[in-house]
Amino acid sequence: MPKLRLSSYARLCLSFALVIALGFLLLNAPGMVAPGHSVRPLDHLFTAVSAVCVTGLAVVSIGNDYSLLGQIVILILIQIGGLGFMTLSSSLLMQLRRKATLSEANYLRESLAATSAEDLPRHLLSCMRLVAACEGVGVALLFVRFSMVRPPETAWLPYAPHAFWQALFHSVSAFCNAGFSTWDDNLMQFAGDWWVNLVICALIVAGGLGFFALVDIEAWFRSLRRTERYKVPFQTKVVLLISAGLIVCGATLIWLGERLNNPSDPLAAQQIVTVEGSAPGVAQRPMTEQWLVAFFHSVSARTAGFNTADLGKFSSFSLVVLVMLMFIGASPGSAGGGVKTTTFAVIFTQAVGALRPESDPSMYSRSFDRATVRSAIVLFFIAGSLVVVGTLYLLLVETGGTSRSADHGWFLAYLFEATSALGTVGLSTGITAGLSAAGKVGLMVLMYVGRVGPLGLVSAALLGARPLLRFPEEDVQIG
């Protein structure tokens, strides 16, 4: 009987599906749900898919509906999904001084966006060390703050284990760009807390830059002690430039959109009815807190999914900005999703370069080869098509047959939800739990495709990197 040979991409899809199935079975086991609470099997499956795909969309309360044991299972699923099932197993084999097979090396190279197969073992071990260091530092810093936020008349020592668990859960969730929180309001209680905001943002950025970019950054800092500086690779330069630009531009646009979203301003584009006891809108906060909220959501929209403000109160302008940030996402080889910053860099460079016909499109005095440009265009087009299809699907199953006057405003909500699922972000305007069974299934498909799909396109592009058959060229009118 011939042996079944699976490609690295097929094994990636299969491994994620198996981990999701295992997580679903574990969450259905006794003791996973908190006493007095009930969770439907479909919601267990949704939680498992969202955790393994490090999305963060939730249809139940993680902190209330699941017991501590259930939360531990969810955290393990997040960690496996963030680092990659095959990455963890192959790393363990390397630690046992066993050689990985050539197919495993190719799998890891594609999954982690490694540029050199020969350096893979050294880079992989460095990545695992950096991941442990980042999450460990995050746990320590968050524990300092969370241990201070305790109920009145509660001593520090008895509350310390609970604070440590909260710090561990949120540190791993932030670095893996998952966005899961054990609090029902996510991180809204820390909207003005600079300590928590900056620590979470640092973890999100570190997890979203890409594991090998972190290795390059560490090598550059180490080289400061030597006379010869470490030469940062071109891809890492692109990742850092685009990431910083998106964060700054996103924060500025979000602040602007929410600054004008002021109910006391007669020129405001949208009036907000503030419910008594609910969190105020961004415009009603102090100026420094406004910028902190804008900065946090600009970072979080890059596939993390945490929120410190009620997105249901955000203006349509701000939500569209978040949609664009979610669509672009994180960087190659990272725990995040989206079409990736490098894809955006290639598309943007080609668009701007087309306006300067005297030279080839370039960045840092370097141009992109044809295969890279082609892969970026295909990935960008397919991801955009999936967002459109996902939005249309949600409109069909949730509002099908309803007139526009009756469902006015839902289009942006469903567009936001579909983009969040495909980009494995997890941000929501608050409609996830109220979706029908068909709507939840649609989001699960988008989350799974958003997690494993881009790697499939990259794998296909690598396999297809051969001389192309050229046909005679013809001109067509554009525009």
C-alpha distance (Angstrom), angle and dihedral (degrees) to the residues before:
residue distance angle dihedral
M1 . . .
P2 3.83 . .
K3 3.78 116.2 .
L4 3.78 115.2 -112.2
R5 3.79 109.1 -118.1
L6 3.78 116.3 -160.4
S7 3.77 125.6 -165.8
S8 3.78 119.6 -120.9
Y9 3.79 90.0 -105.4
A10 3.82 92.8 50.6
R11 3.79 89.4 51.5
L12 3.79 89.7 49.6
C13 3.81 91.7 53.8
L14 3.80 91.8 44.0
S15 3.81 93.9 47.8
F16 3.81 92.4 51.3
A17 3.81 90.9 47.0
L18 3.81 91.2 50.5
V19 3.80 92.5 49.1
I20 3.82 89.7 49.3
A21 3.82 90.6 49.9
L22 3.81 91.2 48.3
G23 3.80 91.5 48.1
F24 3.81 90.6 49.4
L25 3.81 91.3 52.1
L26 3.80 92.5 47.2
L27 3.80 93.4 49.3
N28 3.81 88.9 52.2
A29 3.80 91.1 53.8
P30 3.83 120.4 104.0
G31 3.78 116.1 -86.1
M32 3.78 96.3 29.7
V33 3.80 95.8 99.2
A34 3.80 120.3 65.8
P35 3.83 115.7 -107.0
G36 3.79 112.0 -88.4
H37 3.81 93.0 19.6
S38 3.80 131.1 99.5
V39 3.79 130.7 -158.6
R40 3.80 123.0 -168.3
P41 3.83 119.1 -126.2
L42 3.81 90.7 -115.0
D43 3.79 89.9 55.8
H44 3.83 90.0 48.9
L45 3.81 88.6 53.6
F46 3.81 91.7 47.0
T47 3.81 90.4 51.3
A48 3.82 92.1 48.6
V49 3.81 92.6 49.5
S50 3.80 91.9 46.1
A51 3.82 91.9 48.7
V52 3.81 97.6 46.4
C53 3.82 91.0 43.6
V54 3.84 87.6 47.2
T55 3.78 91.0 -129.5
G56 3.79 105.3 132.0
L57 3.80 99.6 -147.3
A58 3.79 107.9 141.4
V59 3.78 133.7 -169.6
V60 3.82 94.4 -175.7
S61 3.78 135.3 39.7
I62 3.81 108.3 -89.8
G63 3.79 93.2 -162.2
N64 3.82 98.2 43.4
D65 3.80 107.5 28.1
Y66 3.80 96.1 44.6
S67 3.79 125.8 60.5
L68 3.79 122.6 -130.6
L69 3.80 88.8 -93.0
G70 3.80 90.6 52.2
Q71 3.80 90.8 49.3
I72 3.82 89.9 51.4
V73 3.82 90.1 53.6
I74 3.81 90.3 49.8
L75 3.82 91.0 49.3
I76 3.82 91.0 51.2
L77 3.82 89.9 50.0
I78 3.80 89.5 51.2
Q79 3.79 92.1 50.7
I80 3.80 92.9 47.8
G81 3.78 91.7 46.4
G82 3.78 92.8 47.4
L83 3.77 97.2 50.6
G84 3.77 97.8 31.0
F85 3.78 126.6 -108.7
M86 3.78 94.3 -113.2
T87 3.79 91.9 45.8
L88 3.79 92.5 57.6
S89 3.80 94.8 46.4
S90 3.81 94.2 46.4
S91 3.80 90.7 46.9
L92 3.79 88.9 54.3
L93 3.82 90.2 51.4
M94 3.80 90.2 51.8
Q95 3.78 91.5 50.8
L96 3.80 88.0 53.5
R97 3.82 87.0 54.1
R98 3.76 93.4 -113.9
K99 3.79 118.4 138.7
A100 3.77 119.1 -118.9
T101 3.78 116.9 -127.7
L102 3.78 121.3 -107.4
S103 3.80 91.1 -107.5
E104 3.81 90.5 52.0
A105 3.80 89.9 50.7
N106 3.79 91.0 51.2
Y107 3.79 89.9 47.9
L108 3.79 92.3 52.3
R109 3.80 92.9 44.1
E110 3.81 91.2 55.4
S111 3.81 94.0 41.6
L112 3.80 95.7 48.7
A113 3.80 97.8 33.7
A114 3.78 91.9 -121.4
T115 3.77 113.3 178.5
S116 3.79 97.3 -155.1
A117 3.80 125.9 41.7
E118 3.82 91.2 -160.4
D119 3.81 92.4 59.8
L120 3.80 93.6 46.1
P121 3.85 100.0 103.3
R122 3.80 93.3 47.5
H123 3.81 92.7 44.5
L124 3.79 92.9 46.2
L125 3.80 94.0 52.9
S126 3.80 89.7 46.2
C127 3.79 89.5 51.2
M128 3.80 93.1 51.4
R129 3.79 89.5 49.5
L130 3.80 91.5 49.5
V131 3.79 92.2 47.8
A132 3.80 91.4 51.9
A133 3.81 90.8 46.4
C134 3.81 94.8 48.8
E135 3.79 94.4 46.9
G136 3.81 91.6 43.5
V137 3.79 93.3 52.5
G138 3.80 89.1 45.6
V139 3.80 91.2 53.4
A140 3.80 91.7 50.6
L141 3.81 94.7 47.9
L142 3.80 94.7 44.9
F143 3.80 92.1 45.7
V144 3.80 89.9 58.2
R145 3.81 90.4 57.8
F146 3.80 100.8 34.4
S147 3.80 91.7 51.8
M148 3.81 87.9 61.3
V149 3.80 93.4 53.0
R150 3.78 99.4 74.2
P151 3.79 134.2 134.2
P152 3.81 117.3 -85.4
E153 3.79 116.6 -86.2
T154 3.82 90.8 18.9
A155 3.79 115.6 128.9
W156 3.79 119.1 -129.2
L157 3.81 97.7 -122.4
P158 3.82 97.9 55.3
Y159 3.81 90.0 45.0
A160 3.82 94.7 47.7
P161 3.85 96.8 85.9
H162 3.82 90.7 52.6
A163 3.81 91.2 47.7
F164 3.80 90.5 48.8
W165 3.80 91.5 52.4
Q166 3.80 91.1 49.7
A167 3.80 90.2 49.3
L168 3.81 92.3 48.4
F169 3.80 94.0 47.1
H170 3.80 95.2 47.8
S171 3.81 94.5 42.1
V172 3.81 92.9 54.5
S173 3.80 91.6 40.7
A174 3.81 91.4 51.1
F175 3.80 97.1 46.0
C176 3.81 91.6 46.1
N177 3.82 88.1 49.0
A178 3.81 90.1 -124.3
G179 3.81 101.9 132.8
F180 3.81 95.1 -151.9
S181 3.79 115.4 147.5
T182 3.78 133.0 -176.0
W183 3.81 89.7 -141.0
D184 3.80 119.2 83.8
D185 3.80 91.9 -136.6
N186 3.82 90.9 47.6
L187 3.84 105.3 -141.5
M188 3.80 98.2 -26.3
Q189 3.81 91.4 118.2
F190 3.82 87.9 63.2
A191 3.81 96.6 48.6
G192 3.81 92.3 123.4
D193 3.80 97.1 32.4
W194 3.80 107.0 111.0
W195 3.81 93.3 -170.6
V196 3.81 96.0 56.8
N197 3.80 93.7 38.1
L198 3.79 95.1 52.1
V199 3.81 94.5 43.4
I200 3.81 92.9 49.6
C201 3.82 91.3 44.9
A202 3.80 91.5 49.9
L203 3.81 90.7 51.3
I204 3.81 91.7 47.6
V205 3.80 93.0 49.6
A206 3.81 92.2 46.0
G207 3.79 92.1 50.5
G208 3.79 92.2 44.4
L209 3.80 98.5 49.4
G210 3.79 93.7 70.4
F211 3.76 129.5 -103.4
F212 3.78 95.7 -100.1
A213 3.79 92.1 47.2
L214 3.81 86.8 57.4
V215 3.80 89.5 52.8
D216 3.81 90.1 51.7
I217 3.80 91.7 48.6
E218 3.80 91.2 50.0
A219 3.81 90.9 48.4
W220 3.80 90.7 51.1
F221 3.81 92.5 52.1
R222 3.80 90.8 47.9
S223 3.79 90.0 51.6
L224 3.81 90.6 60.0
R225 3.79 87.0 81.1
R226 3.81 91.2 56.5
T227 3.77 132.0 65.9
E228 3.81 92.9 -121.1
R229 3.79 114.0 64.6
Y230 3.78 121.9 -140.5
K231 3.80 111.4 -104.0
V232 3.80 106.9 -126.4
P233 3.83 111.0 -138.0
F234 3.79 119.2 -113.0
Q235 3.81 94.5 -112.9
T236 3.80 92.3 53.8
K237 3.81 90.2 51.1
V238 3.81 90.1 52.1
V239 3.80 92.0 47.7
L240 3.81 93.4 50.5
L241 3.81 94.2 45.4
I242 3.81 95.9 48.2
S243 3.81 93.5 41.7
A244 3.80 93.0 51.8
G245 3.80 92.1 44.7
L246 3.80 93.5 50.3
I247 3.81 92.8 47.9
V248 3.81 93.9 50.0
C249 3.81 95.6 42.4
G250 3.81 92.0 43.2
A251 3.80 93.6 50.4
T252 3.80 92.0 48.0
L253 3.80 93.7 49.4
I254 3.81 93.4 45.2
W255 3.80 91.2 49.9
L256 3.79 90.4 48.6
G257 3.80 92.5 48.7
E258 3.79 92.7 49.0
R259 3.80 94.5 40.7
L260 3.80 88.4 61.6
N261 3.80 90.3 41.8
N262 3.79 90.6 82.6
P263 3.84 119.0 136.3
S264 3.82 91.1 -155.3
D265 3.80 91.0 57.0
P266 3.83 112.2 86.5
L267 3.80 88.9 -153.8
A268 3.81 93.2 55.3
A269 3.75 114.4 128.7
Q270 3.80 93.8 -138.9
Q271 3.81 132.0 28.3
I272 3.80 117.5 -139.0
V273 3.78 124.5 -151.6
T274 3.77 105.0 -149.9
V275 3.79 114.1 -148.0
E276 3.77 114.0 -139.1
G277 3.78 110.1 -101.0
S278 3.80 94.7 15.6
A279 3.78 125.0 117.2
P280 3.80 113.7 -83.9
G281 3.77 121.7 -114.1
V282 3.79 119.3 -95.5
A283 3.81 92.8 -103.9
Q284 3.81 91.0 57.7
R285 3.81 92.6 59.3
P286 3.83 128.0 87.7
M287 3.79 114.7 -81.6
T288 3.81 95.2 -108.1
E289 3.81 90.6 50.6
Q290 3.80 90.3 49.1
W291 3.78 90.7 57.9
L292 3.81 91.1 43.3
V293 3.81 91.2 53.9
A294 3.80 91.5 45.8
F295 3.81 92.1 48.6
F296 3.81 93.0 46.5
H297 3.80 94.1 51.6
S298 3.79 92.2 44.7
V299 3.82 87.6 57.3
S300 3.79 95.3 39.0
A301 3.80 93.8 50.3
R302 3.80 87.9 64.6
T303 3.87 87.0 87.9
A304 3.84 99.3 -68.2
G305 3.81 101.3 104.3
F306 3.81 102.4 -156.3
N307 3.80 117.4 134.9
T308 3.79 134.0 -166.0
A309 3.81 95.1 -175.1
D310 3.79 136.0 46.5
L311 3.80 104.8 -93.0
G312 3.80 88.9 -162.4
K313 3.81 86.5 72.3
F314 3.79 95.1 49.2
S315 3.78 118.0 111.5
S316 3.80 120.2 -107.8
F317 3.81 88.0 -111.0
S318 3.81 92.3 57.7
L319 3.80 92.6 45.0
V320 3.81 91.3 53.5
V321 3.82 89.4 50.6
L322 3.81 88.9 52.0
V323 3.81 90.1 48.8
M324 3.82 90.3 55.8
L325 3.81 92.0 47.7
M326 3.81 91.5 47.8
F327 3.79 91.5 49.7
I328 3.82 92.7 53.7
G329 3.79 93.3 43.4
A330 3.79 128.4 165.7
S331 3.80 133.4 -31.3
P332 3.82 133.5 -78.1
G333 3.77 116.9 -78.3
S334 3.79 92.5 19.7
A335 3.78 134.4 117.8
G336 3.81 90.7 -107.2
G337 3.77 133.2 86.0
G338 3.78 137.7 -145.7
V339 3.80 127.2 97.4
K340 3.82 87.2 -60.4
T341 3.80 132.8 -116.4
T342 3.80 93.3 -95.8
T343 3.82 90.8 56.5
F344 3.79 89.6 52.0
A345 3.81 89.9 47.0
V346 3.81 91.9 53.8
I347 3.82 93.7 46.3
F348 3.80 92.6 45.3
T349 3.80 92.5 46.7
Q350 3.80 91.8 50.6
A351 3.81 92.3 48.1
V352 3.79 94.4 48.5
G353 3.79 92.6 40.6
A354 3.79 91.0 55.0
L355 3.80 87.3 65.8
R356 3.81 89.2 58.6
P357 3.80 105.4 54.8
E358 3.77 92.6 171.6
S359 3.83 91.7 77.6
D360 3.80 139.9 26.4
P361 3.83 117.4 -96.2
S362 3.80 106.2 -91.9
M363 3.79 145.5 166.1
Y364 3.81 124.3 -157.6
S365 3.84 86.2 0.0
R366 3.79 89.9 -60.7
S367 3.79 129.1 111.5
F368 3.81 128.3 -150.1
D369 3.81 121.1 -116.2
R370 3.78 121.6 -117.3
A371 3.82 95.2 -104.6
T372 3.82 91.0 54.5
V373 3.79 92.7 49.0
R374 3.79 91.6 47.2
S375 3.82 92.4 49.4
A376 3.82 91.5 48.6
I377 3.80 92.7 50.7
V378 3.82 92.7 47.5
L379 3.81 93.3 47.2
F380 3.79 92.3 46.7
F381 3.80 92.4 48.7
I382 3.81 95.8 45.8
A383 3.81 93.2 46.4
G384 3.80 90.7 49.3
S385 3.80 90.4 48.7
L386 3.80 91.1 50.6
V387 3.81 91.0 51.8
V388 3.81 90.0 52.1
V389 3.81 92.8 46.4
G390 3.81 91.8 45.9
T391 3.80 91.8 50.1
L392 3.80 91.9 48.1
Y393 3.80 90.1 48.8
L394 3.80 92.7 52.6
L395 3.81 91.0 46.8
L396 3.81 89.6 50.7
V397 3.81 98.9 48.1
E398 3.81 96.5 35.9
T399 3.82 104.2 36.1
G400 3.80 103.9 12.6
G401 3.80 110.6 148.7
T402 3.80 93.3 15.2
S403 3.79 117.7 123.2
R404 3.79 119.7 -118.0
S405 3.80 91.7 -113.8
A406 3.80 89.4 58.4
D407 3.82 98.5 45.5
H408 3.80 97.0 36.0
G409 3.80 110.1 153.3
W410 3.80 97.1 21.1
F411 3.80 94.4 99.3
L412 3.81 93.3 71.0
A413 3.81 90.8 44.1
Y414 3.80 92.3 53.9
L415 3.81 92.2 42.5
F416 3.79 88.3 52.4
E417 3.82 91.5 48.1
A418 3.82 94.3 48.0
T419 3.81 93.0 48.0
S420 3.79 91.1 46.8
A421 3.81 91.2 52.3
L422 3.81 96.2 45.3
G423 3.80 91.9 45.4
T424 3.84 89.7 47.0
V425 3.80 88.2 -126.2
G426 3.79 106.6 131.6
L427 3.80 100.0 -150.0
S428 3.80 113.7 137.1
T429 3.76 139.1 176.8
G430 3.81 87.7 -134.0
I431 3.80 102.5 -87.9
T432 3.83 100.4 105.7
A433 3.80 98.1 92.6
G434 3.80 91.8 47.4
L435 3.80 95.8 55.2
S436 3.79 120.3 114.1
A437 3.80 122.1 -110.6
A438 3.80 90.0 -98.2
G439 3.80 90.6 51.1
K440 3.82 92.0 51.2
V441 3.81 91.1 49.5
G442 3.80 89.4 51.9
L443 3.81 91.2 52.4
M444 3.81 91.0 48.4
V445 3.81 90.4 54.6
L446 3.80 90.7 48.8
M447 3.82 91.8 49.3
Y448 3.79 92.9 50.2
V449 3.80 94.1 45.5
G450 3.80 90.6 45.2
R451 3.79 90.7 54.0
V452 3.82 101.3 45.4
G453 3.81 102.6 17.7
P454 3.84 100.7 78.5
L455 3.80 91.0 52.1
G456 3.79 89.0 53.4
L457 3.78 91.1 55.3
V458 3.79 90.9 48.1
S459 3.80 90.3 48.7
A460 3.79 91.3 50.4
A461 3.80 90.2 48.6
L462 3.81 91.2 51.6
L463 3.79 91.7 49.5
G464 3.77 90.2 47.6
A465 3.79 95.2 49.9
R466 3.79 95.4 118.3
P467 3.83 133.9 112.5
L468 3.78 109.6 -66.1
L469 3.76 127.3 -131.4
R470 3.80 105.1 -115.0
F471 3.79 122.3 -149.2
P472 3.82 128.3 -163.5
E473 3.81 111.7 -76.4
E474 3.79 126.0 -120.7
D475 3.82 131.7 -173.2
V476 3.79 123.9 -122.6
Q477 3.79 127.7 -177.6
I478 3.81 114.7 -102.9
G479 3.79 122.0 -159.5
